[in-house]
Amino acid sequence: MNNLDLKEQTKNLCKQLDIVPTKSKGQNFLISQGVLDKIITTADLSKEDVVLEIGPGLGILTEELTKRVGRVVAVELDRKLLGYLKDKFGQVKNLELVEGDVIKLLNYQIVKLLEGKKYKVVANLPYQITSHVLRLLLETDSGPSEMVLMVQKEVGERICATKGEMSVLAVMVQYYSRPEMVAVVGREDFWPVPEVDSAIIKLKTQNSKLKSKEDLFFKFIKVGFNGKRKMLKNNLRNIYSEQKVLAAFWELKIDSRARAEDLGVEEWKRLYQKLVG
């Protein structure tokens, strides 16, 4: 199906269902077959896979997932869309539809549904919940092995940033996973057309956790990033003596003029261990 057909089909479905896409729910529906194919290819799916989909919308991605994997759990917030999906996929045995806010359900109901099995996340995430959902998925002990996500382009670039452009978000995501920017997706590939371009990113989770409490590590990171463009040593002096900070910098070969965005995840971990223990 070409993009024009998908766009008209999407508009007609929304009209039939009396759905007016809302920004608050992140309802910008994908209307590009090529982009859909790219998501599926990137996810590298097999019949052994279990997939969590967040925000299935009108089911364009859901349909492809159910053809390729053993089981799909799809979480939809919009009741009208959920009703449509139940009608559309009523005979599909490997799909479980869940109504609700994924942020509220993720820590207990979704984990219970996945039964502790290894799973992937494949989703076109509503932009306003991207950071929150990522944090929940990455921090939990029952997180996915991989994620293929459609996110706002700017967010994708921040997540995949390298030294010199790091942020709290980049450190958090790269602490738990290896992110990759797969492709940029133009705003014209959605209806209604959003104000920004998107990106497909892939995250492969990794087990490189610190022995001490992670919440303290991320509080340490936030202190480091407090005060945009300020030198890191000046931010850390709010907690530690200048002598201790400079000694740690010297031992770890960190430039005394470095800013928070100049350090990669491994440098942050070593600095944390040196200053906090």
C-alpha positions as YAML, in Angstrom:
chain: A
units: angstrom
residues:
- id: 1
  name: MET
  ca: [0.00, 0.00, 0.00]
- id: 2
  name: ASN
  ca: [1.38, 3.44, -0.91]
- id: 3
  name: ASN
  ca: [1.58, 6.36, 1.50]
- id: 4
  name: LEU
  ca: [-1.35, 8.22, -0.05]
- id: 5
  name: ASP
  ca: [-3.61, 5.17, 0.42]
- id: 6
  name: LEU
  ca: [-2.44, 4.77, 4.03]
- id: 7
  name: LYS
  ca: [-3.11, 8.43, 4.74]
- id: 8
  name: GLU
  ca: [-6.63, 8.30, 3.33]
- id: 9
  name: GLN
  ca: [-7.34, 5.02, 5.09]
- id: 10
  name: THR
  ca: [-6.15, 6.52, 8.39]
- id: 11
  name: LYS
  ca: [-8.23, 9.67, 7.97]
- id: 12
  name: ASN
  ca: [-11.32, 7.65, 7.06]
- id: 13
  name: LEU
  ca: [-10.89, 5.32, 10.03]
- id: 14
  name: CYS
  ca: [-10.59, 8.24, 12.43]
- id: 15
  name: LYS
  ca: [-13.73, 9.75, 10.94]
- id: 16
  name: GLN
  ca: [-15.65, 6.48, 11.27]
- id: 17
  name: LEU
  ca: [-14.51, 6.04, 14.87]
- id: 18
  name: ASP
  ca: [-15.19, 9.69, 15.71]
- id: 19
  name: ILE
  ca: [-11.58, 10.12, 16.77]
- id: 20
  name: VAL
  ca: [-9.99, 13.54, 16.61]
- id: 21
  name: PRO
  ca: [-6.23, 12.92, 17.04]
- id: 22
  name: THR
  ca: [-4.97, 14.83, 20.06]
- id: 23
  name: LYS
  ca: [-1.49, 16.14, 20.81]
- id: 24
  name: SER
  ca: [-1.91, 15.30, 24.50]
- id: 25
  name: LYS
  ca: [-2.11, 11.60, 23.63]
- id: 26
  name: GLY
  ca: [0.64, 11.79, 21.01]
- id: 27
  name: GLN
  ca: [-1.75, 10.69, 18.26]
- id: 28
  name: ASN
  ca: [0.23, 11.17, 15.08]
- id: 29
  name: PHE
  ca: [-0.40, 8.03, 13.06]
- id: 30
  name: LEU
  ca: [2.31, 6.51, 10.86]
- id: 31
  name: ILE
  ca: [1.31, 6.54, 7.19]
- id: 32
  name: SER
  ca: [4.51, 5.31, 5.52]
- id: 33
  name: GLN
  ca: [4.86, 1.68, 4.45]
- id: 34
  name: GLY
  ca: [8.58, 2.19, 3.95]
- id: 35
  name: VAL
  ca: [9.08, 3.42, 7.52]
- id: 36
  name: LEU
  ca: [6.96, 0.56, 8.84]
- id: 37
  name: ASP
  ca: [9.15, -1.92, 6.94]
- id: 38
  name: LYS
  ca: [12.26, -0.27, 8.38]
- id: 39
  name: ILE
  ca: [10.98, -0.69, 11.96]
- id: 40
  name: ILE
  ca: [10.19, -4.36, 11.37]
- id: 41
  name: THR
  ca: [13.55, -5.06, 9.74]
- id: 42
  name: THR
  ca: [15.44, -3.29, 12.54]
- id: 43
  name: ALA
  ca: [13.60, -5.28, 15.22]
- id: 44
  name: ASP
  ca: [14.94, -8.54, 13.72]
- id: 45
  name: LEU
  ca: [11.90, -10.52, 14.79]
- id: 46
  name: SER
  ca: [11.30, -14.27, 15.02]
- id: 47
  name: LYS
  ca: [8.50, -16.60, 16.07]
- id: 48
  name: GLU
  ca: [10.26, -17.10, 19.41]
- id: 49
  name: ASP
  ca: [9.98, -13.41, 20.30]
- id: 50
  name: VAL
  ca: [7.60, -11.80, 22.78]
- id: 51
  name: VAL
  ca: [6.97, -8.12, 21.99]
- id: 52
  name: LEU
  ca: [5.55, -5.28, 24.08]
- id: 53
  name: GLU
  ca: [4.00, -2.55, 21.91]
- id: 54
  name: ILE
  ca: [3.15, 0.79, 23.51]
- id: 55
  name: GLY
  ca: [0.43, 2.87, 21.88]
- id: 56
  name: PRO
  ca: [-0.66, 0.63, 18.98]
- id: 57
  name: GLY
  ca: [-3.07, 3.30, 17.68]
- id: 58
  name: LEU
  ca: [-4.84, 1.97, 14.60]
- id: 59
  name: GLY
  ca: [-2.79, -1.22, 14.58]
- id: 60
  name: ILE
  ca: [-0.60, -0.72, 11.51]
- id: 61
  name: LEU
  ca: [2.50, -1.90, 13.38]
- id: 62
  name: THR
  ca: [0.55, -4.38, 15.51]
- id: 63
  name: GLU
  ca: [-0.59, -6.27, 12.42]
- id: 64
  name: GLU
  ca: [2.97, -6.76, 11.20]
- id: 65
  name: LEU
  ca: [4.16, -7.80, 14.65]
- id: 66
  name: THR
  ca: [1.49, -10.48, 15.07]
- id: 67
  name: LYS
  ca: [2.53, -12.03, 11.74]
- id: 68
  name: ARG
  ca: [6.14, -12.38, 12.82]
- id: 69
  name: VAL
  ca: [6.39, -13.12, 16.55]
- id: 70
  name: GLY
  ca: [5.07, -15.62, 19.05]
- id: 71
  name: ARG
  ca: [3.22, -13.15, 21.26]
- id: 72
  name: VAL
  ca: [2.38, -9.43, 21.32]
- id: 73
  name: VAL
  ca: [1.19, -7.46, 24.35]
- id: 74
  name: ALA
  ca: [-0.11, -4.07, 23.18]
- id: 75
  name: VAL
  ca: [-1.03, -1.29, 25.63]
- id: 76
  name: GLU
  ca: [-3.49, 1.40, 24.45]
- id: 77
  name: LEU
  ca: [-4.74, 4.36, 26.47]
- id: 78
  name: ASP
  ca: [-7.54, 5.53, 24.14]
- id: 79
  name: ARG
  ca: [-10.75, 3.55, 24.74]
- id: 80
  name: LYS
  ca: [-12.14, 4.14, 21.24]
- id: 81
  name: LEU
  ca: [-8.94, 2.91, 19.65]
- id: 82
  name: LEU
  ca: [-8.88, -0.08, 21.96]
- id: 83
  name: GLY
  ca: [-12.44, -1.00, 20.90]
- id: 84
  name: TYR
  ca: [-11.44, -0.76, 17.24]
- id: 85
  name: LEU
  ca: [-8.35, -2.91, 17.84]
- id: 86
  name: LYS
  ca: [-10.41, -5.59, 19.61]
- id: 87
  name: ASP
  ca: [-12.75, -5.76, 16.62]
- id: 88
  name: LYS
  ca: [-9.92, -5.74, 14.08]
- id: 89
  name: PHE
  ca: [-7.81, -8.38, 15.83]
- id: 90
  name: GLY
  ca: [-10.57, -10.39, 17.49]
- id: 91
  name: GLN
  ca: [-9.46, -13.64, 15.84]
- id: 92
  name: VAL
  ca: [-5.73, -13.11, 16.34]
- id: 93
  name: LYS
  ca: [-4.62, -15.57, 19.00]
- id: 94
  name: ASN
  ca: [-1.11, -14.27, 19.73]
- id: 95
  name: LEU
  ca: [-2.20, -10.72, 20.62]
- id: 96
  name: GLU
  ca: [-3.18, -9.48, 24.07]
- id: 97
  name: LEU
  ca: [-4.65, -5.97, 24.20]
- id: 98
  name: VAL
  ca: [-4.41, -4.03, 27.45]
- id: 99
  name: GLU
  ca: [-6.27, -0.82, 28.22]
- id: 100
  name: GLY
  ca: [-4.47, 1.79, 30.29]
- id: 101
  name: ASP
  ca: [-1.58, 4.14, 30.83]
- id: 102
  name: VAL
  ca: [1.66, 2.20, 30.30]
- id: 103
  name: ILE
  ca: [3.47, 4.36, 32.88]
- id: 104
  name: LYS
  ca: [1.02, 3.23, 35.57]
- id: 105
  name: LEU
  ca: [0.86, -0.39, 34.41]
- id: 106
  name: LEU
  ca: [4.48, -1.13, 33.55]
- id: 107
  name: ASN
  ca: [5.82, -1.98, 36.98]
- id: 108
  name: TYR
  ca: [3.24, -4.60, 37.88]
- id: 109
  name: GLN
  ca: [0.49, -5.55, 35.42]
- id: 110
  name: ILE
  ca: [2.64, -5.58, 32.28]
- id: 111
  name: VAL
  ca: [5.46, -7.45, 33.98]
- id: 112
  name: LYS
  ca: [2.93, -10.00, 35.22]
- id: 113
  name: LEU
  ca: [1.51, -10.42, 31.70]
- id: 114
  name: LEU
  ca: [4.99, -11.01, 30.29]
- id: 115
  name: GLU
  ca: [5.45, -13.76, 32.89]
- id: 116
  name: GLY
  ca: [9.13, -13.02, 33.43]
- id: 117
  name: LYS
  ca: [10.00, -14.04, 29.87]
- id: 118
  name: LYS
  ca: [12.59, -12.33, 27.71]
- id: 119
  name: TYR
  ca: [10.92, -9.71, 25.51]
- id: 120
  name: LYS
  ca: [11.49, -6.84, 23.10]
- id: 121
  name: VAL
  ca: [9.77, -3.47, 22.91]
- id: 122
  name: VAL
  ca: [8.74, -2.22, 19.47]
- id: 123
  name: ALA
  ca: [6.77, 1.01, 19.56]
- id: 124
  name: ASN
  ca: [5.97, 4.40, 18.12]
- id: 125
  name: LEU
  ca: [6.19, 6.18, 21.47]
- id: 126
  name: PRO
  ca: [4.05, 9.23, 22.26]
- id: 127
  name: TYR
  ca: [6.66, 11.97, 22.45]
- id: 128
  name: GLN
  ca: [5.57, 13.41, 25.78]
- id: 129
  name: ILE
  ca: [6.18, 10.15, 27.67]
- id: 130
  name: THR
  ca: [9.39, 9.01, 25.94]
- id: 131
  name: SER
  ca: [11.87, 9.84, 28.72]
- id: 132
  name: HIS
  ca: [9.61, 8.49, 31.47]
- id: 133
  name: VAL
  ca: [8.91, 5.21, 29.66]
- id: 134
  name: LEU
  ca: [12.59, 4.73, 28.83]
- id: 135
  name: ARG
  ca: [13.57, 5.20, 32.45]
- id: 136
  name: LEU
  ca: [10.95, 2.70, 33.66]
- id: 137
  name: LEU
  ca: [11.92, 0.11, 31.05]
- id: 138
  name: LEU
  ca: [15.65, 0.45, 31.59]
- id: 139
  name: GLU
  ca: [15.69, 0.64, 35.39]
- id: 140
  name: THR
  ca: [13.49, -2.38, 36.07]
- id: 141
  name: ASP
  ca: [15.05, -5.79, 36.69]
- id: 142
  name: SER
  ca: [12.50, -7.27, 34.26]
- id: 143
  name: GLY
  ca: [13.33, -4.94, 31.37]
- id: 144
  name: PRO
  ca: [13.47, -5.82, 27.66]
- id: 145
  name: SER
  ca: [16.48, -7.28, 25.87]
- id: 146
  name: GLU
  ca: [16.07, -4.82, 23.00]
- id: 147
  name: MET
  ca: [13.97, -1.83, 22.04]
- id: 148
  name: VAL
  ca: [13.17, -0.40, 18.62]
- id: 149
  name: LEU
  ca: [11.45, 2.92, 19.09]
- id: 150
  name: MET
  ca: [10.13, 5.83, 17.10]
- id: 151
  name: VAL
  ca: [10.98, 8.98, 19.01]
- id: 152
  name: GLN
  ca: [11.29, 12.70, 18.37]
- id: 153
  name: LYS
  ca: [14.44, 13.28, 16.28]
- id: 154
  name: GLU
  ca: [15.94, 15.67, 18.80]
- id: 155
  name: VAL
  ca: [15.41, 13.15, 21.61]
- id: 156
  name: GLY
  ca: [16.98, 10.40, 19.50]
- id: 157
  name: GLU
  ca: [20.03, 12.59, 18.90]
- id: 158
  name: ARG
  ca: [20.33, 13.35, 22.61]
- id: 159
  name: ILE
  ca: [20.06, 9.65, 23.51]
- id: 160
  name: CYS
  ca: [22.78, 8.69, 21.02]
- id: 161
  name: ALA
  ca: [25.07, 11.64, 21.86]
- id: 162
  name: THR
  ca: [28.83, 11.23, 22.22]
- id: 163
  name: LYS
  ca: [31.32, 12.98, 24.49]
- id: 164
  name: GLY
  ca: [31.03, 16.72, 24.13]
- id: 165
  name: GLU
  ca: [27.25, 16.60, 23.73]
- id: 166
  name: MET
  ca: [26.18, 14.35, 26.60]
- id: 167
  name: SER
  ca: [23.15, 15.05, 28.82]
- id: 168
  name: VAL
  ca: [21.48, 13.45, 31.84]
- id: 169
  name: LEU
  ca: [19.22, 11.54, 29.42]
- id: 170
  name: ALA
  ca: [22.18, 10.30, 27.35]
- id: 171
  name: VAL
  ca: [24.06, 9.12, 30.45]
- id: 172
  name: MET
  ca: [20.97, 7.33, 31.78]
- id: 173
  name: VAL
  ca: [20.18, 5.53, 28.53]
- id: 174
  name: GLN
  ca: [23.81, 4.67, 27.74]
- id: 175
  name: TYR
  ca: [24.37, 3.39, 31.27]
- id: 176
  name: TYR
  ca: [21.75, 0.70, 30.68]
- id: 177
  name: SER
  ca: [22.01, 0.14, 26.92]
- id: 178
  name: ARG
  ca: [23.88, 0.64, 23.67]
- id: 179
  name: PRO
  ca: [21.78, 3.05, 21.58]
- id: 180
  name: GLU
  ca: [21.91, 3.38, 17.81]
- id: 181
  name: MET
  ca: [20.31, 5.97, 15.55]
- id: 182
  name: VAL
  ca: [18.82, 3.86, 12.75]
- id: 183
  name: ALA
  ca: [17.02, 6.40, 10.55]
- id: 184
  name: VAL
  ca: [15.51, 9.87, 10.49]
- id: 185
  name: VAL
  ca: [11.78, 9.92, 9.67]
- id: 186
  name: GLY
  ca: [10.25, 13.05, 8.17]
- id: 187
  name: ARG
  ca: [7.16, 14.63, 9.69]
- id: 188
  name: GLU
  ca: [5.33, 14.07, 6.40]
- id: 189
  name: ASP
  ca: [5.27, 10.33, 7.19]
- id: 190
  name: PHE
  ca: [2.62, 10.95, 9.87]
- id: 191
  name: TRP
  ca: [-0.96, 12.15, 9.97]
- id: 192
  name: PRO
  ca: [-1.73, 14.63, 11.40]
- id: 193
  name: VAL
  ca: [1.66, 16.11, 10.49]
- id: 194
  name: PRO
  ca: [3.61, 16.79, 13.72]
- id: 195
  name: GLU
  ca: [5.71, 19.90, 14.25]
- id: 196
  name: VAL
  ca: [8.99, 17.97, 14.32]
- id: 197
  name: ASP
  ca: [10.78, 15.13, 12.55]
- id: 198
  name: SER
  ca: [11.20, 11.71, 14.16]
- id: 199
  name: ALA
  ca: [13.83, 9.02, 14.35]
- id: 200
  name: ILE
  ca: [13.98, 5.25, 14.68]
- id: 201
  name: ILE
  ca: [16.42, 4.22, 17.41]
- id: 202
  name: LYS
  ca: [17.52, 0.79, 18.59]
- id: 203
  name: LEU
  ca: [18.62, 0.08, 22.16]
- id: 204
  name: LYS
  ca: [20.37, -3.15, 23.18]
- id: 205
  name: THR
  ca: [20.30, -3.44, 26.93]
- id: 206
  name: GLN
  ca: [23.49, -4.31, 28.80]
- id: 207
  name: ASN
  ca: [24.39, -5.35, 32.31]
- id: 208
  name: SER
  ca: [27.07, -2.90, 33.42]
- id: 209
  name: LYS
  ca: [25.58, -1.75, 36.68]
- id: 210
  name: LEU
  ca: [27.48, -0.28, 39.60]
- id: 211
  name: LYS
  ca: [27.61, -2.22, 42.84]
- id: 212
  name: SER
  ca: [26.39, 0.74, 44.88]
- id: 213
  name: LYS
  ca: [22.91, 2.18, 44.62]
- id: 214
  name: GLU
  ca: [22.02, 3.53, 41.19]
- id: 215
  name: ASP
  ca: [19.73, 6.23, 42.52]
- id: 216
  name: LEU
  ca: [22.78, 7.81, 44.18]
- id: 217
  name: PHE
  ca: [24.72, 7.57, 40.93]
- id: 218
  name: PHE
  ca: [22.04, 9.43, 39.02]
- id: 219
  name: LYS
  ca: [21.73, 12.07, 41.74]
- id: 220
  name: PHE
  ca: [25.49, 12.52, 41.32]
- id: 221
  name: ILE
  ca: [25.01, 12.89, 37.55]
- id: 222
  name: LYS
  ca: [22.34, 15.56, 38.04]
- id: 223
  name: VAL
  ca: [24.65, 17.53, 40.32]
- id: 224
  name: GLY
  ca: [27.30, 17.37, 37.61]
- id: 225
  name: PHE
  ca: [24.92, 18.74, 34.99]
- id: 226
  name: ASN
  ca: [23.53, 21.44, 37.29]
- id: 227
  name: GLY
  ca: [24.28, 24.78, 35.68]
- id: 228
  name: LYS
  ca: [24.46, 24.69, 31.91]
- id: 229
  name: ARG
  ca: [27.95, 25.05, 30.43]
- id: 230
  name: LYS
  ca: [29.58, 25.37, 33.86]
- id: 231
  name: MET
  ca: [32.83, 23.52, 34.45]
- id: 232
  name: LEU
  ca: [32.19, 20.19, 36.13]
- id: 233
  name: LYS
  ca: [34.63, 20.81, 38.98]
- id: 234
  name: ASN
  ca: [32.64, 23.89, 40.00]
- id: 235
  name: ASN
  ca: [29.38, 21.92, 40.14]
- id: 236
  name: LEU
  ca: [30.97, 19.14, 42.19]
- id: 237
  name: ARG
  ca: [32.50, 21.60, 44.64]
- id: 238
  name: ASN
  ca: [28.99, 22.10, 45.97]
- id: 239
  name: ILE
  ca: [29.36, 18.65, 47.56]
- id: 240
  name: TYR
  ca: [33.08, 17.85, 47.71]
- id: 241
  name: SER
  ca: [36.15, 19.88, 48.48]
- id: 242
  name: GLU
  ca: [38.04, 21.35, 45.55]
- id: 243
  name: GLN
  ca: [41.12, 19.40, 46.56]
- id: 244
  name: LYS
  ca: [39.25, 16.07, 46.47]
- id: 245
  name: VAL
  ca: [37.62, 16.88, 43.10]
- id: 246
  name: LEU
  ca: [40.88, 17.96, 41.45]
- id: 247
  name: ALA
  ca: [42.72, 14.92, 42.84]
- id: 248
  name: ALA
  ca: [40.07, 12.63, 41.33]
- id: 249
  name: PHE
  ca: [40.28, 14.47, 38.00]
- id: 250
  name: TRP
  ca: [44.07, 14.13, 37.96]
- id: 251
  name: GLU
  ca: [44.00, 10.41, 38.80]
- id: 252
  name: LEU
  ca: [41.33, 9.69, 36.17]
- id: 253
  name: LYS
  ca: [42.99, 11.94, 33.56]
- id: 254
  name: ILE
  ca: [39.96, 14.24, 33.29]
- id: 255
  name: ASP
  ca: [40.70, 17.76, 32.10]
- id: 256
  name: SER
  ca: [40.19, 20.23, 34.96]
- id: 257
  name: ARG
  ca: [38.27, 22.45, 32.52]
- id: 258
  name: ALA
  ca: [35.88, 19.65, 31.50]
- id: 259
  name: ARG
  ca: [32.16, 20.24, 31.50]
- id: 260
  name: ALA
  ca: [29.57, 17.59, 32.35]
- id: 261
  name: GLU
  ca: [28.72, 17.02, 28.67]
- id: 262
  name: ASP
  ca: [32.38, 16.12, 27.94]
- id: 263
  name: LEU
  ca: [32.34, 12.86, 29.93]
- id: 264
  name: GLY
  ca: [31.16, 9.52, 28.64]
- id: 265
  name: VAL
  ca: [29.33, 6.97, 30.79]
- id: 266
  name: GLU
  ca: [32.44, 5.01, 31.79]
- id: 267
  name: GLU
  ca: [34.19, 8.21, 32.91]
- id: 268
  name: TRP
  ca: [31.13, 9.17, 34.96]
- id: 269
  name: LYS
  ca: [31.14, 5.74, 36.62]
- id: 270
  name: ARG
  ca: [34.84, 5.95, 37.49]
- id: 271
  name: LEU
  ca: [34.46, 9.49, 38.82]
- id: 272
  name: TYR
  ca: [31.48, 8.45, 40.94]
- id: 273
  name: GLN
  ca: [33.37, 5.50, 42.38]
- id: 274
  name: LYS
  ca: [36.36, 7.70, 43.15]
- id: 275
  name: LEU
  ca: [34.38, 10.46, 44.89]
- id: 276
  name: VAL
  ca: [31.50, 8.51, 46.42]
- id: 277
  name: GLY
  ca: [33.01, 5.06, 46.78]
...
